[in-house]
Amino acid sequence: MIQTAISAALFLALSFSFSLFISSPPKPYYHSLFLTTSLSDNASVSHNLYMLTRRPHVAGTQANEEAATYVMSTLASYNVKSHIVSYEVSLTYPVSRSLTLTNLPTAQQSIRFDLNQETYDGDPYADVADEILPTFHAYAKSGNVIGPVAYVNYGRVEDYSELKEMGVNVSGSVVLARYGKIYRGDIVHNAYEEGAIGAVIYTDRKDYGGGESGDGWFPKAKWMPPSGVQVGSVYNEAGDPSTPGWPSIQGCERLSDDEVGGLIPSLPVSAADGETIMGSVGGPVAGENWQGSKDGPTYRVGPGPGVLNLSYTGNLTIATIQNVIAVIEGAEEPDRFVILGNHRDAWTFGAVDPNSGTAALLEVAQRFAKLQRKGWRPRRTIIMCNWDAEEYGLIGSTEWVEDNRELLASRAVAYLNVDCAVAGAGFHASATPQLDELIKQATQQVQDPDNSSQTIYESWLSSSSSALIGRLGGAGSDYAAFVQHIGIASADISFGGGYPVYHSMYDDFVWMKNFGDPMFQRHLAVASIWGLVALQLADEEILPFNYLSYASELQKCAKELEDEIFGKNINLHPLFKSIAELRKAATKIEEERKAIEENRGWLPILKDHIRVRELNDRLMMAERAFTDPDGLSDRTWNKHLVYAPSKHNDYGSKSFPGIDDAIQKAMSLSTVESWHYVQHEVWRVSRAVRHVSLVLGGELT
């Protein structure tokens, strides 16, 4: 009787599963449907971008709160559930600033710069231009400094080394640096380390104004106008500076304002002001690669005779920020999260940075909603996040990650980031290596928006950059907390590289419509790739991670490291051995995947769900094993031992950052102890890579 009951129950279960099987289209059907023109809508993308960029919306302002409300209401119109998570964070706004140049080589007594960006005839945003914050550096130190001008090129460590070779000392000077190559916060930090008392950073015409192209500037051409200024943060960490390592919830522990403040006063200025200051600098002539436009002044390094009086006062205040979080709950594994993220706050109008990404995120959400109406439900939960206060220092995303650290560490499958979704033509991607093949496969399914005869992958492959996927060691966007703090597989995608009007008042809808993406087809392409990768991660029964790619990447990086320390008596055998073990573990788990797929029954109820779940857990958790609880030396928030920002360039990165930091220190100190510490860091990374192999293997030692 019991056996009969079991057989009947099994028959009913099989019948129910079969009815589901024949009535619900398979997941690949929905993935293909996601890419069809019937679901995409460039008019909607254009409209959303226009609405998001009507006013400047800096973090912590009423305008940015209204932008959050717009994102929420748009998601609601798609029937996508969302909510706001608020944090109380320390933000800074300008109160006063001035910059005066004296001791000029002409009869003129002094020049007081007005530090204003100019509107143009017919500017549709002229009526809200007064809502733009005065040009400033967030978290710059308040103060008044007077010193001779010293030109330091891009303000890199190697630039100061070159100045020292020329016999130039910048101590006591106000340095003049041009934007580019490294993060502005590192320009200020490096100046402070060299003894400078202040820093002025300008947008050189050679880099941002079109060089020798002669085709003018915005609105006539894409280039930065002479009065354009790149504003931005000079904070060198991630997250709210008053709550380092813990979330900024109401009533939480905070550092004092004195502990949060900057290093030295600094200001951003325009190309026109930068060239005027440059005209007051004497001393040795800078090298050819330090020079600007051909029709500009000759660049000399000083210091002086020109003298700058720089005054800046900022207001550090606790402000409320809003992250918008939308959730599409998974049908079979609701406790596994595939997370998409983009930030909303902008220094001015933010058409490229970041709201091209916000418009793309809303496009993805709209397509997901259309799929739901056709019967699709993701296997795993999809979370779409619209971050706040990214521009100040990745604050919204970092506070959320710190707030949800344990849940994310145990449940997050991957994080997919888009920031400046569209700045021009040409596809770019960066990722942790296990996602490489998945991204390439997605680009093979999406048409190139600038060449309908080929896929994005084909155009990417034939471009000068080839199909190279970058890595996520820099701290340039909201993936940082996910990768570098927790160890979550992540990716970042975009169209176009750097763009001339970056962080200026000219990054508006007009610039996007005329130069960035006139037909908004690139926005649709970004949304297609972004959403397709998310669908694969959310719906594939076995996670599409490939750790053989990781092993190959680490092998390449280890060889580069070997070349770098040749002759330094550092033993890299432990590192190479652990990478070889990783390759074996990656090969074995691929064989497990194939065995499951080949031996799978044809009905869902017959699948070995427990075995699949356990395999997926190993694939998901392996990235966590690259982290170390102690973090990097002097940078303990950064836990990942393979990917982290370069110590002197927050935008850049090198693999094995702890080893790299130790090498740079050993090169400087040239002591036996310092080189022993390099060996220690090699052992740390080797142990982490071995732990990844053990996680992939899934068996205790």
MARRO-256105 format. One record per residue (C-alpha): z, y, x. Coordinates in pm, 1 decimal, m for minus. Layout:
REM MARRO-256105
R          Z          Y          X
R          Z          Y          X
...
//
This chain:
REM MARRO-256105
R          Z          Y          X
R        0.0        0.0        0.0
R       92.3      237.8      285.7
R     m231.7      153.1      467.5
R     m427.6      223.0      146.4
R     m257.3      563.3      109.8
R     m336.1      652.5      470.4
R     m698.8      546.4      424.4
R     m725.4      756.8      109.0
R     m573.4     1057.5      283.6
R     m809.5     1011.6      574.8
R    m1105.3      983.8      336.4
R    m1005.4     1307.1      160.9
R     m958.1     1484.5      491.2
R    m1294.1     1362.6      613.7
R    m1460.7     1465.8      289.4
R    m1304.4     1813.1      306.3
R    m1407.2     1854.4      668.7
R    m1757.4     1737.4      587.7
R    m1785.4     1986.8      300.6
R    m1678.0     2264.2      537.0
R    m1922.5     2140.2      794.7
R    m2220.5     2149.9      559.8
R    m2122.8     2471.6      377.6
R    m2029.4     2692.2      675.5
R    m2297.9     2777.8      928.2
R    m2207.9     2693.5     1288.2
R    m2068.0     2967.9     1509.4
R    m2394.2     3015.1     1709.2
R    m2562.4     3116.6     1382.9
R    m2323.1     3409.3     1348.3
R    m2361.2     3497.9     1716.4
R    m2738.2     3522.1     1673.2
R    m2691.4     3720.6     1354.8
R    m2465.3     3964.7     1542.1
R    m2764.9     4063.7     1757.3
R    m3012.3     4120.7     1473.1
R    m3134.4     4468.2     1386.3
R    m3016.1     4413.7     1030.5
R    m2656.5     4440.9     1150.4
R    m2699.6     4718.6     1411.0
R    m2711.7     5084.1     1318.6
R    m2794.2     5358.7     1567.8
R    m2759.8     5623.0     1294.2
R    m2401.1     5512.2     1242.9
R    m2333.5     5518.8     1617.8
R    m2481.4     5867.9     1642.9
R    m2277.3     5991.0     1347.5
R    m1952.3     5849.4     1481.8
R    m2009.5     6005.6     1823.3
R    m2090.2     6341.0     1663.5
R    m1774.7     6332.3     1451.9
R    m1554.9     6232.5     1746.4
R    m1686.0     6514.5     1967.5
R    m1677.8     6814.4     1736.1
R    m1369.3     6954.5     1908.6
R    m1194.5     6911.8     2242.9
R     m925.6     6645.1     2201.2
R     m686.6     6615.2     2492.7
R     m407.4     6357.9     2469.1
R      m98.6     6478.5     2288.3
R     m281.2     6743.2     2083.2
R     m337.8     6773.9     1710.6
R     m711.9     6736.2     1764.1
R     m668.1     6398.0     1930.0
R     m434.1     6284.6     1654.7
R     m709.1     6376.0     1407.9
R     m955.4     6173.5     1615.5
R     m719.6     5875.6     1584.5
R     m715.3     5926.2     1208.5
R    m1095.8     5927.2     1208.4
R    m1107.2     5596.3     1396.9
R     m855.0     5447.0     1152.3
R    m1044.0     5565.5      844.9
R    m1375.6     5438.5      982.3
R    m1225.3     5095.8     1047.9
R    m1081.2     5100.1      695.4
R    m1428.1     5171.1      555.1
R    m1540.9     4849.9      727.5
R    m1242.6     4662.4      576.1
R    m1100.1     4604.1      924.0
R     m721.5     4623.3      922.6
R     m571.0     4857.2     1179.6
R     m247.7     5034.7     1262.2
R     m119.3     5297.6     1503.6
R      125.3     5225.2     1785.5
R      281.9     5547.0     1914.3
R      456.2     5616.0     2245.0
R      651.5     5917.6     2367.8
R      510.9     5997.5     2711.1
R      535.7     6265.7     2976.3
R      218.8     6478.3     2973.5
R      143.8     6803.1     3151.6
R      m48.4     7111.6     3039.0
R     m141.2     7431.5     3225.4
R       66.2     7746.1     3167.0
R      m85.8     7977.3     3427.5
R     m310.0     7956.6     3731.6
R     m480.7     8196.1     3968.1
R     m687.2     8177.1     4284.0
R     m755.8     8470.3     4515.5
R     m960.9     8475.1     4836.1
R     m879.0     8733.9     5104.2
R     m962.0     8815.0     5466.8
R    m1332.0     8807.2     5386.8
R    m1609.0     8853.2     5645.6
R    m1747.8     9138.8     5431.2
R    m1610.2     9481.2     5343.3
R    m1482.2     9339.4     5014.3
R    m1101.5     9331.0     5010.8
R    m1054.5     9018.4     4799.4
R    m1204.3     8800.0     4528.5
R     m998.4     8686.4     4232.3
R    m1175.1     8395.9     4064.4
R    m1182.0     8391.8     3683.4
R    m1174.5     8007.5     3677.8
R    m1366.6     7991.5     3351.3
R    m1651.7     7766.7     3240.6
R    m1927.8     7957.6     3064.4
R    m2093.8     7889.2     2732.0
R    m2470.1     7941.4     2701.5
R    m2703.1     8105.0     2454.1
R    m2725.2     7886.2     2147.2
R    m2426.6     7669.7     2247.4
R    m2325.9     7496.3     1919.0
R    m1970.9     7455.8     2051.3
R    m1912.9     7818.7     2147.3
R    m1688.3     7871.6     1844.0
R    m1442.3     7603.5     1963.2
R    m1474.0     7671.3     2336.1
R    m1142.2     7855.8     2331.6
R     m973.0     7528.1     2232.7
R    m1060.0     7382.7     2574.3
R     m760.3     7380.6     2806.1
R     m785.5     7609.5     3110.8
R     m923.0     7416.8     3408.7
R     m639.1     7236.9     3586.7
R     m518.8     6916.7     3749.5
R     m277.7     6714.3     3540.3
R       52.8     6652.3     3721.8
R      m30.5     6900.3     4001.4
R      281.7     7056.1     4151.5
R      371.1     7399.9     4023.0
R      398.2     7664.3     4292.4
R      239.0     7950.0     4483.5
R       88.7     7891.3     4828.5
R     m101.8     8111.1     5072.9
R     m292.7     7969.5     5367.5
R     m618.0     7970.9     5562.6
R     m903.6     7766.3     5417.2
R     m995.4     7438.3     5589.0
R    m1301.4     7242.4     5472.1
R    m1234.6     6866.3     5464.1
R    m1557.1     6727.1     5313.1
R    m1454.6     6465.6     5050.9
R    m1095.4     6458.1     5171.4
R    m1107.2     6094.3     5280.2
R     m895.9     5944.6     5556.4
R    m1207.7     5915.5     5772.3
R    m1289.3     6282.5     5711.3
R     m953.4     6384.9     5855.2
R    m1012.9     6153.1     6151.0
R    m1340.3     6335.2     6216.9
R    m1165.1     6673.1     6194.2
R     m907.2     6559.1     6449.2
R    m1187.4     6456.4     6683.0
R    m1317.6     6812.5     6648.5
R     m972.6     6947.4     6734.4
R     m911.8     7081.9     6384.0
R     m559.2     7075.1     6238.4
R     m522.3     7146.0     5863.6
R     m144.0     7168.6     5862.6
R      m36.1     7482.1     5675.7
R     m384.5     7525.6     5528.6
R     m521.0     7522.7     5176.4
R     m789.2     7256.7     5202.3
R    m1126.7     7288.3     5031.4
R    m1268.3     6948.0     4935.9
R    m1567.8     6849.6     4731.3
R    m1551.9     6598.9     4448.2
R    m1701.7     6255.2     4501.6
R    m1648.4     5931.8     4692.5
R    m1274.3     5899.9     4613.9
R    m1028.5     5971.2     4331.9
R     m912.1     6334.0     4310.0
R     m547.8     6226.8     4324.0
R     m615.2     6068.0     4662.3
R     m785.3     6387.5     4781.4
R     m460.2     6570.5     4706.6
R     m242.6     6293.2     4848.6
R     m440.8     6276.5     5172.5
R     m421.9     6655.8     5207.2
R      m44.5     6639.7     5163.8
R      m19.3     6364.1     5425.6
R     m208.7     6587.0     5670.7
R       30.1     6877.8     5618.3
R     m180.4     7093.0     5385.7
R       11.2     7320.2     5148.1
R     m249.3     7327.7     4871.1
R     m585.5     7182.8     4767.5
R     m893.0     7325.0     4596.7
R    m1157.0     7074.6     4484.5
R    m1505.3     7185.4     4378.2
R    m1821.7     7029.1     4236.7
R    m2079.9     7064.4     4512.3
R    m2431.3     7146.3     4391.8
R    m2568.4     6880.0     4624.8
R    m2376.3     6609.5     4436.4
R    m2357.7     6745.1     4080.2
R    m2601.9     7034.3     4051.2
R    m2930.5     6857.0     4108.8
R    m2951.8     6905.1     4484.3
R    m3300.8     7015.9     4572.1
R    m3456.8     6905.1     4241.1
R    m3508.3     7263.0     4126.1
R    m3517.4     7167.0     3757.5
R    m3220.6     7381.1     3660.3
R    m2901.4     7275.1     3489.8
R    m2756.4     7206.4     3147.5
R    m2873.4     7275.6     2876.4
R    m3218.6     7284.1     3040.6
R    m3152.4     6978.1     3256.1
R    m2876.9     6719.5     3293.3
R    m2710.3     6886.3     3593.5
R    m2374.4     7064.3     3605.5
R    m2408.3     7443.8     3559.7
R    m2277.9     7663.0     3846.5
R    m1966.3     7749.0     3641.3
R    m1892.4     7386.0     3548.4
R    m1557.3     7244.2     3656.6
R    m1444.4     6882.2     3676.5
R    m1085.5     6867.9     3556.6
R     m866.3     6559.4     3564.3
R     m540.7     6399.2     3668.2
R     m405.6     6376.4     4021.7
R     m143.7     6115.8     3929.3
R     m176.3     5816.0     4160.9
R      m11.5     5544.6     3951.5
R      m70.6     5386.5     3609.4
R      121.3     5457.6     3292.4
R      374.2     5721.1     3193.6
R      514.0     5859.1     3521.9
R      857.9     5900.5     3363.8
R      880.2     5527.5     3272.9
R      734.6     5336.2     3569.6
R      718.9     4968.2     3475.5
R      867.9     4986.9     3127.3
R      733.0     5111.6     2790.1
R      782.2     5472.1     2673.5
R      942.6     5390.5     2342.6
R     1160.2     5649.0     2170.3
R     1502.5     5686.4     2333.7
R     1409.5     5486.3     2645.0
R     1528.4     5542.1     3002.1
R     1328.0     5812.7     3184.2
R     1296.6     5961.9     3529.6
R     1373.2     6331.6     3566.6
R     1098.3     6595.3     3578.1
R     1166.6     6643.7     3949.8
R     1093.8     6275.3     4011.0
R      767.7     6299.0     3812.7
R      623.9     6614.1     3977.3
R      320.1     6633.5     4204.5
R      293.8     6671.7     4583.2
R      128.3     7011.5     4637.5
R      m34.9     7271.3     4411.3
R     m403.2     7206.2     4349.2
R     m685.9     7340.5     4135.2
R    m1040.8     7232.6     4047.4
R    m1313.0     7497.2     4078.4
R    m1684.3     7530.2     4011.7
R    m1976.9     7496.2     4250.6
R    m2022.6     7874.9     4245.6
R    m1659.2     7937.4     4339.3
R    m1663.9     7661.8     4599.3
R    m1964.3     7811.2     4775.2
R    m1804.0     8156.1     4768.4
R    m1493.3     8018.0     4935.9
R    m1709.9     7827.4     5183.3
R    m1871.1     8154.7     5286.8
R    m1532.5     8274.8     5415.5
R    m1475.4     7975.6     5642.3
R    m1545.2     8003.0     6013.7
R    m1483.9     7771.4     6305.3
R    m1702.2     7476.8     6410.1
R    m2010.9     7394.0     6204.1
R    m1963.6     7076.1     6003.9
R    m2190.4     6778.8     6066.3
R    m2510.3     6723.4     5872.9
R    m2353.5     6474.4     5631.2
R    m2086.5     6735.1     5549.4
R    m2338.7     7004.4     5453.3
R    m2432.7     7107.0     5097.9
R    m2757.3     7225.9     4939.7
R    m3024.1     7369.7     5167.3
R    m3011.9     7707.5     4996.1
R    m2632.3     7722.7     5016.1
R    m2410.2     7860.0     5291.7
R    m2362.7     7680.0     5621.7
R    m2053.2     7465.0     5592.6
R    m1792.0     7526.0     5861.8
R    m1454.2     7359.2     5884.9
R    m1216.5     7646.2     5970.8
R     m925.8     7685.0     5927.9
R     m987.0     8042.7     5816.6
R    m1050.4     8322.2     5860.2
R    m1067.0     8317.9     5477.2
R     m725.2     8289.6     5314.8
R     m653.6     8144.0     4970.3
R     m364.3     8238.3     4747.5
R     m329.2     7952.5     4498.4
R      m83.2     7975.8     4212.9
R      m28.6     7713.7     3946.5
R      236.1     7659.7     3680.6
R      230.5     7352.2     3458.6
R      442.3     7246.2     3163.9
R      569.3     6888.8     3174.6
R      661.8     6778.8     2824.0
R      724.3     6466.6     2618.1
R      433.7     6422.9     2377.0
R      337.6     6159.2     2121.3
R       26.1     5951.1     2180.9
R     m140.7     5708.6     1939.8
R     m309.2     5379.5     2018.7
R     m518.5     5249.6     1728.5
R     m496.9     4868.3     1710.2
R     m733.5     4668.9     1483.4
R     m687.5     4295.6     1428.7
R     m921.1     4023.3     1301.5
R     m699.3     3717.5     1277.3
R     m825.5     3387.9     1410.6
R     m870.0     3097.9     1169.6
R     m776.6     2811.0     1403.5
R     m594.7     2964.9     1700.6
R     m443.9     3290.4     1572.6
R     m201.3     3295.3     1866.2
R     m482.2     3334.0     2121.4
R     m608.5     3689.1     2170.3
R     m948.7     3822.2     2276.2
R     m893.6     4195.1     2332.0
R    m1152.9     4474.4     2334.9
R    m1049.3     4821.5     2447.9
R    m1175.3     5177.6     2488.0
R     m989.1     5505.5     2515.7
R    m1032.6     5802.2     2281.0
R     m874.2     6103.8     2452.1
R    m1100.3     6341.8     2645.1
R    m1051.0     6643.2     2870.2
R    m1299.4     6836.5     2657.9
R    m1552.8     6705.1     2402.0
R    m1593.4     6368.5     2574.1
R    m1937.2     6257.4     2455.2
R    m1984.7     6025.6     2752.8
R    m1624.7     5991.1     2864.8
R    m1494.2     5823.7     2655.8
R    m1636.6     5853.7     2307.4
R    m1967.9     5685.1     2378.0
R    m1737.8     5385.4     2419.3
R    m1543.3     5465.2     2101.9
R    m1869.3     5486.3     1906.1
R    m1973.6     5150.1     2054.1
R    m1635.3     4998.8     1962.2
R    m1678.7     5112.2     1600.8
R    m2030.4     4963.1     1604.0
R    m1887.2     4628.9     1718.9
R    m1620.3     4647.3     1447.4
R    m1882.2     4722.3     1183.6
R    m2091.9     4422.9     1287.3
R    m1786.5     4195.3     1290.0
R    m1708.0     4313.9      936.8
R    m2062.9     4230.6      825.0
R    m2028.4     3884.2      976.5
R    m1703.9     3833.9      787.2
R    m1877.3     3915.9      461.4
R    m2124.3     3640.7      543.3
R    m1848.6     3384.5      593.8
R    m1761.3     3411.7      963.5
R    m1403.4     3388.7     1082.8
R    m1326.1     3381.2     1452.1
R    m1154.6     3077.0     1593.4
R     m918.6     3302.3     1793.5
R     m776.2     3641.9     1704.5
R     m983.9     3944.6     1804.3
R     m792.2     4265.4     1877.2
R     m976.8     4597.2     1911.7
R     m780.7     4875.0     2081.2
R     m855.2     5246.9     2093.4
R     m630.2     5380.1     2369.1
R     m479.3     5725.1     2408.8
R     m393.0     5929.4     2722.1
R     m617.8     5728.1     2954.7
R     m727.7     6047.7     3127.4
R     m374.7     6129.0     3236.9
R     m330.0     5793.7     3411.1
R     m422.9     5495.8     3192.4
R     m110.8     5571.9     2991.8
R     m181.2     5438.1     2641.4
R     m305.7     5098.8     2757.2
R      m39.7     5061.9     3025.2
R      248.0     5140.0     2787.5
R      111.7     4888.4     2535.4
R       74.7     4620.2     2801.9
R      425.2     4686.7     2933.3
R      556.9     4681.8     2575.3
R      388.6     4347.8     2500.5
R      399.6     4196.3     2847.7
R      537.3     3852.5     2764.4
R      324.1     3795.4     2454.2
R       10.4     3902.4     2637.9
R       94.4     3691.3     2941.2
R      130.1     3383.1     2721.2
R     m145.9     3445.9     2465.0
R     m422.6     3677.4     2593.5
R     m748.4     3497.9     2670.3
R     m936.6     3798.3     2808.9
R     m965.1     4176.6     2798.5
R    m1307.2     4342.9     2762.4
R    m1317.3     4712.9     2847.7
R    m1571.8     4985.7     2782.1
R    m1500.5     5343.8     2887.7
R    m1807.7     5559.7     2950.5
R    m2033.2     5326.4     2754.0
R    m2346.4     5534.8     2809.8
R    m2417.9     5796.5     3076.7
R    m2785.2     5712.1     3127.3
R    m3012.3     5417.3     3202.0
R    m2923.7     5101.0     3390.8
R    m2671.9     4830.2     3307.3
R    m2351.9     4788.4     3509.2
R    m2077.7     4527.9     3487.6
R    m1756.6     4444.2     3668.5
R    m1537.2     4144.2     3598.7
R    m1295.1     3888.6     3727.8
R    m1527.2     3614.9     3859.1
R    m1467.3     3344.8     3598.0
R    m1649.7     3570.8     3346.7
R    m1960.0     3628.1     3562.9
R    m2181.8     3365.3     3404.7
R    m2075.3     3458.7     3052.8
R    m2179.5     3822.2     3109.5
R    m2511.6     3719.2     3260.7
R    m2583.0     3490.0     2965.9
R    m2509.2     3772.1     2721.7
R    m2748.1     4009.8     2900.4
R    m3018.3     3743.7     2876.4
R    m2996.8     3763.7     2496.1
R    m3013.3     4142.0     2455.9
R    m3330.5     4346.8     2481.3
R    m3341.3     4622.5     2741.0
R    m3314.2     4948.8     2542.2
R    m3548.7     5119.4     2789.7
R    m3808.6     4843.0     2818.3
R    m3873.9     4630.7     2510.8
R    m4079.4     4379.7     2710.5
R    m3776.1     4237.2     2889.8
R    m3409.6     4155.5     2852.9
R    m3128.9     4356.4     3006.7
R    m3076.4     4072.7     3252.2
R    m3436.9     4087.6     3369.1
R    m3426.2     4462.8     3425.8
R    m3083.8     4431.2     3587.6
R    m3214.0     4160.7     3819.7
R    m3512.7     4371.5     3925.3
R    m3310.2     4689.2     3979.6
R    m3202.2     4804.7     4321.9
R    m2847.4     4688.9     4250.8
R    m2969.7     4339.5     4160.5
R    m2755.8     4128.9     3926.7
R    m2440.7     4198.7     4120.7
R    m2119.6     4208.9     3922.4
R    m1853.4     4436.2     4061.6
R    m1483.5     4361.1     4072.4
R    m1189.2     4519.5     3892.5
R     m971.6     4625.0     4182.8
R     m998.7     4999.2     4121.6
R     m778.7     5185.0     3874.5
R    m1064.2     5371.4     3709.0
R    m1004.8     5257.8     3351.1
R     m786.8     5068.8     3105.1
R     m849.2     4720.2     3245.5
R     m600.5     4798.8     3526.2
R     m281.5     4693.5     3345.7
R     m442.3     4375.0     3215.4
R     m581.9     4257.5     3549.1
R     m357.0     4408.8     3811.5
R      m20.9     4397.0     3635.2
R      m37.9     4076.1     3428.6
R     m339.1     3881.7     3554.8
R     m565.5     3856.8     3250.7
R     m934.7     3772.8     3288.7
R    m1120.4     4099.6     3225.7
R    m1456.4     4273.2     3226.6
R    m1590.0     4628.8     3213.3
R    m1947.4     4720.8     3112.7
R    m2155.7     5038.2     3080.6
R    m2500.6     5193.4     3095.1
R    m2570.7     5455.3     3360.9
R    m2360.3     5544.9     3661.7
R    m2187.9     5871.4     3740.9
R    m2315.5     6169.0     3547.9
R    m2320.9     6533.7     3662.1
R    m2118.1     6698.4     3381.5
R    m1827.4     6455.3     3417.8
R    m1494.2     6593.1     3287.2
R    m1644.6     6936.0     3217.9
R    m1696.7     7128.0     2892.6
R    m2064.7     7027.5     2903.2
R    m1990.7     6660.7     2831.2
R    m2080.5     6710.5     2464.8
R    m2301.9     6566.3     2194.8
R    m2593.5     6791.6     2299.0
R    m2587.4     6648.5     2653.3
R    m2582.1     6294.0     2516.5
R    m2862.4     6361.2     2265.3
R    m3085.6     6525.8     2525.1
R    m3012.4     6327.3     2840.1
R    m2769.4     6037.1     2800.4
R    m2919.9     5840.8     2512.5
R    m3164.1     6034.7     2291.4
R    m3232.4     5740.7     2056.5
R    m2882.5     5586.1     2084.2
R    m3041.0     5252.8     2172.9
R    m2826.5     5219.5     2485.1
R    m2515.7     5250.0     2268.3
R    m2642.4     4961.0     2056.6
R    m2716.2     4755.5     2367.6
R    m2363.3     4806.0     2502.8
R    m2220.6     4706.5     2163.4
R    m2442.5     4396.7     2156.8
R    m2330.0     4270.4     2496.7
R    m1966.9     4365.2     2438.5
R    m1951.7     4196.1     2100.6
R    m2144.2     3887.8     2208.0
R    m1911.8     3822.4     2502.4
R    m1615.8     3869.5     2266.2
R    m1767.1     3624.7     2015.7
R    m1818.3     3360.7     2282.4
R    m1459.0     3395.8     2399.9
R    m1325.1     3398.7     2044.8
R    m1534.2     3116.1     1900.3
R    m1620.2     2866.0     2172.8
R    m1397.1     2561.6     2133.9
R    m1360.9     2535.9     2512.3
R    m1321.5     2871.1     2682.9
R    m1639.8     2963.2     2875.6
R    m1459.7     3031.6     3204.9
R    m1618.1     2925.0     3533.6
R    m1373.6     2910.0     3824.2
R    m1641.0     2784.8     4060.4
R    m1760.6     3146.0     4058.7
R    m1410.1     3250.7     4157.4
R    m1400.4     3005.1     4446.0
R    m1736.7     3130.1     4573.0
R    m1622.7     3491.3     4548.0
R    m1300.7     3424.0     4737.7
R    m1490.5     3232.6     5004.5
R    m1718.7     3532.4     5055.7
R    m1424.0     3771.9     5072.5
R    m1240.8     3548.3     5318.5
R    m1546.0     3542.4     5546.5
R    m1560.0     3923.8     5536.0
R    m1190.4     3932.4     5623.0
R    m1252.0     3694.2     5911.7
R    m1513.3     3930.5     6053.7
R    m1281.3     4229.4     6008.8
R     m991.1     4080.2     6206.5
R    m1197.9     3899.3     6470.7
R    m1000.9     3880.6     6793.1
R     m669.1     3978.4     6632.9
R     m506.7     3632.2     6655.0
R     m464.2     3598.5     6278.6
R     m486.6     3244.2     6141.5
R     m696.7     3235.1     5823.1
R     m699.2     2856.1     5798.6
R     m436.5     2853.7     5519.0
R     m654.3     3086.2     5311.6
R     m972.9     2887.0     5361.3
R     m782.7     2564.3     5288.3
R     m645.8     2699.5     4959.3
R     m992.0     2822.3     4856.2
R    m1132.4     2475.4     4924.3
R     m858.5     2333.0     4700.6
R     m952.1     2584.0     4431.6
R    m1312.9     2471.1     4446.9
R    m1204.9     2109.3     4398.8
R     m984.2     2202.0     4103.2
R    m1261.8     2412.2     3950.0
R    m1507.7     2124.5     3989.8
R    m1263.1     1882.4     3830.9
R    m1194.8     2099.7     3527.0
R    m1569.9     2144.4     3476.9
R    m1602.5     1766.0     3475.0
R    m1322.9     1746.7     3215.6
R    m1506.2     1998.0     3000.2
R    m1828.7     1796.4     3016.1
R    m1645.7     1472.0     2938.7
R    m1490.9     1621.7     2625.0
R    m1823.7     1759.1     2509.3
R    m2009.3     1433.8     2573.6
R    m1748.9     1212.7     2404.3
R    m1686.1     1439.4     2107.8
R    m1720.0     1296.2     1758.9
R    m1957.3     1462.9     1515.3
R    m1687.5     1562.8     1263.8
R    m1430.9     1837.0     1342.8
R    m1136.2     1621.5     1233.0
R    m1218.9     1363.2     1499.1
R    m1205.5     1609.7     1786.7
R     m924.4     1582.2     2035.4
R     m768.9     1921.1     1952.8
R     m461.6     1872.2     2166.9
R     m670.4     1785.9     2470.7
R     m894.0     2088.5     2415.2
R     m596.0     2318.3     2366.0
R     m433.2     2197.3     2686.3
R     m757.5     2244.1     2879.9
R     m796.7     2596.9     2741.9
R     m440.2     2684.0     2835.6
R     m512.3     2591.5     3195.9
R     m830.7     2799.7     3195.8
R     m647.3     3093.5     3040.1
R     m335.4     3083.4     3257.1
R     m505.6     3030.3     3592.7
R     m570.1     3404.6     3639.6
R     m194.9     3469.4     3600.5
R     m129.9     3260.9     3909.9
R     m308.4     3519.6     4126.8
R      m14.2     3752.7     4058.4
R      312.0     3771.8     4249.0
R      633.4     3894.2     4078.9
R      718.7     4106.9     4383.4
R      383.7     4285.3     4371.9
R      222.8     4458.5     4666.4
R      435.4     4617.3     4934.8
R      507.6     4982.7     4836.1
R      304.9     4924.9     4514.9
R      516.0     4676.7     4323.9
R      358.6     4748.2     3981.8
R       36.2     4597.1     4119.8
R      104.3     4223.5     4097.3
R     m244.4     4081.0     4158.5
R     m294.8     3963.4     4516.6
R     m674.5     3957.0     4498.8
R     m761.4     4276.7     4307.0
R     m586.4     4614.8     4330.1
R     m686.6     4974.2     4414.0
R     m740.3     5077.9     4772.8
R     m436.1     5255.1     4908.4
R     m633.6     5573.2     4982.5
R     m880.8     5562.9     4691.8
R     m761.3     5474.2     4342.2
R    m1123.4     5435.2     4226.7
R    m1211.4     5192.6     4504.9
R    m1083.6     4849.9     4594.0
R    m1089.4     4575.9     4850.9
R    m1022.2     4210.8     4793.2
R     m684.5     4087.6     4914.7
R     m527.5     4435.6     4892.9
R     m195.6     4329.4     5044.6
R     m373.1     4191.3     5350.4
R     m587.1     4504.5     5371.3
R     m282.0     4733.4     5352.9
R     m113.5     4532.6     5627.1
R     m424.3     4543.9     5848.5
R     m453.1     4921.9     5815.8
R      m88.0     4958.8     5910.5
R     m121.5     4717.7     6203.1
R     m428.6     4901.5     6329.6
R     m222.8     5220.3     6332.0
R       98.8     5080.9     6482.2
R      m54.8     4818.4     6715.7
R      272.9     4627.6     6737.7
R      334.4     4254.7     6741.9
R      556.7     4286.5     6434.6
R      289.0     4466.4     6234.0
R       33.8     4193.3     6305.1
R      293.2     3928.3     6214.5
R      317.2     4101.0     5878.4
R      m60.4     4066.5     5836.0
R      m16.9     3692.4     5885.1
R      260.9     3693.1     5624.4
R       27.7     3857.6     5371.7
R     m237.8     3594.4     5447.3
R       18.9     3327.3     5363.3
R      112.1     3506.4     5038.3
R     m248.5     3508.7     4917.5
R     m297.8     3148.4     5028.2
R        1.2     3040.0     4820.8
R     m128.1     3228.4     4516.0
R     m472.2     3066.8     4539.7
R     m306.7     2725.4     4572.4
R     m104.0     2796.8     4257.2
R     m426.8     2870.8     4071.2
R     m554.1     2527.1     4173.3
R     m235.8     2365.2     4047.5
R     m264.9     2543.1     3711.3
R     m627.9     2435.0     3674.2
R     m530.9     2079.4     3766.5
R     m254.7     2073.1     3507.1
R      m30.2     1826.3     3687.9
R      304.2     1874.4     3857.3
R      326.4     1809.1     4229.6
//
